[in-house]
């Protein structure tokens, strides 16, 4: 067994096991930590495949940002995840049976499985070993795939609008600071000079 | 690395999408920067934008493959895009009179509908599995948000959540299928896939990919057995949103299905034909029987739309040019009937709110004769009685099935149509022969106009729009073969 193959099996085994732990561990914080482990191992697999840019992006974006965000959400929301998951183990046997049947079917298919053999060489964007990943992606992202790239941008715009529409609430009666109003206040509006006669005080 | 971005005129086939995208972003900025929520002005501007894009498509047609094969502009895409734009524009107008009651008095509603329409146009013009997926996701994501936009309403929120979870699942199936197809053919571009399939032999893995791909698409079409979400989402979402769901997205999903099976998988027609025939029969039969027990009007329409998708798929299962032509005509008539039906429902406002159940329509013929007559015409048209438009829609698809020797399918379709007559005519019976119980508020002017226009075309279909529409559909189908 060659060294890359050995590492491939190590990474993929840990990834699969930690993915299983994500959905089966009782504590949601543990689930998120296993998710991070799963991401890191997937990044290792990318690295083995020579896609170092994707590997690092996976760690920076998913582990660094998304998973930490998940962790915050899980810790801040007081959701009874254990209760939610209570029914799952009850239904798990049926799920396992269905999954097994699908797996057997897929294995049957795998008997005739042959990924198009010349896929790497006939690819529309052939891999050039002389160029590093980041440069290669940059060369196609804004040229060849500009349509899909812009479409993905529109998807993110929808996600942003959707998040704001569904969650933002303008509370009535909350005092907010408005710098414009503050700066536009004149002395005449804010102050009143009152002559107070001695011995009478202020009325009204 | 070639790029189409070097010259602006080379992008002519994609002008409509660019105009819509830029216009939507401008409207979004206007909406955000405006002092108060100008939802009405933004919605009307959105309708104008959609109409402008439709006119651009109709009068400045440009064909061609762009962006290294990711995008295709042809007669078929133009036909379907005009339908999508029309459906979205009318859905926006339908939402205006009852915006406040349905929680749609936010400018984001119009923006999201416009972005969903952009996604649908990308779906219709997709020529690559990647652009297909991005367009589909753009559309779906906007629809999930729109379903839940009335967030004070528990039912709408539930509808949105249900739609989102099941939609994400179906997207996963579609992606899995797409990855298998890519793995077995080595291409993501639809016409390149077809080229590989003509020369190479068909592997079982490819058929697996095809099945998963079609399962994902059938979910978006709400064809049985992937229809479970439809009645719940249609019932839970605000009625104008339901009107939108039932019209434009169906056209886009149908156009996408047609393009995928006709362009990529034409060499393995026999394989997908079985799947489409199954989806078609299951949708027609299940919808015909399941709708009988429905009391809620929106659930009834949901099952009716499932049934109509089944009928449209009859045309597609023939796998011929005349079949695609039939589906194109069917979708045009289906969208018109759907918009008209929702205009009727949204015009019936009582003291307690909008009409929700069939029983509330009792005696409508006495209280609101025009709306009742309109609805009766629509019900007869949905059943498929001549000389109304619905009859010709079904006639075209059944004709295609018979010419392709699918006699059993055509017979089952006609029988399902006869069964469905029961629940459509029950609505007519409730309106005309039951005693009135509710009093209705005056009908808003824009709804009356929509009802009158669509009703005119449905009744006089054969003498007015029938021949030109068939001509357009013929050209559209011709561009695929």
Interface residues (C-beta under 8 A of the other chain):
Chain A: X106 X109 X112 X113 X114 X115 X116 X118 X119 X122 X123 X124 X139 X140 X142 X143 X144 X145 X146 X147 X148 X150 X151 X152 X154 X155 X157 X158 X159 X161 X162 X164 X165 X166
Chain B: X1 X2 X3 X4 X5 X14 X21 X25 X28 X66 X67 X68 X70 X71 X106 X108 X111 X112 X115 X118 X119 X122 X128 X130 X131 X134 X135 X137 X138 X141 X142 X144 X145 X148 X149 X151 X183 X184 X185 X186 X187 X188 X189 X196 X203 X204 X205 X208
